[in-house]
Amino acid sequence: MEPLPLSALNDFLYCERRAHLKFVDGLRGTNEHTLLGNLAHEAVDHPGYEHRAGWELLRALPLYSDTLGLTGKADLVEIRRADFHESEIANLKSDIPRIVEARPVEYKKGPARRWSNDQVQLCAQALCLEEMLGLRIEAGLIYHVASAKRDEVAFDSPLRSLTLATLDALRASLIRPNAPPALLKPQCDGCSLRGICLPEAASVRRAVLFEPRDYT
Ligand code: SF4
């Protein structure tokens, strides 16, 4: 199974046509939102780690799931490791304590959006981490850079089901040769592919030739 990028889930829920234009046709675009998004990610663009308040913070962590066929990167993953106990040390094969808790953190430039795409992308990251670490992950966080607020996202059954259903629908969509037709909708306002997609053109009536009988 060809792995899909985690970010394709986000694009697909934003607009199916956008996902197809990006991941089948290879089109990319830039607008104020993509530029602000790049700035918002500067703090987590490069791999590294630090410790804060008992958590280990792993930046730009590569993620994968062989089971789901997903690959990508988490902006940040916060982990806790097991305490070292003298009695355990002798039995450890590694001198690195095992990870007992983890939560992905997704950086976003603006406030929460009306669509559930960010939550699904975060949940997909958690599913990858669960497979990589052999842990159950109950919740993650979306960090809104503009307000410096962190919103918790619970990975409950409905969100897990929506994430898996979205992945199935994404895979089915991307094997179709043609992108779905453009449809002007609220998402188009912030879409970096608008100048290529031209959704306004979809609402323009096609010109028709006059019928011969019109030439009387
Ligand atoms: S401009 Fe609108 S229809 Fe076109 S890809 Fe973007 S969101 Fe989709």
Boltz pocket constraint, residues with backbone or C-beta under 6 A from the ligand:
constraints:
  - pocket:
      binder: B
      contacts: [[A, 14], [A, 15], [A, 16], [A, 17], [A, 18], [A, 21], [A, 181], [A, 182], [A, 183], [A, 184], [A, 185], [A, 187], [A, 188], [A, 191], [A, 192], [A, 193], [A, 194], [A, 197], [A, 198], [A, 199]]
      max_distance: 6.0
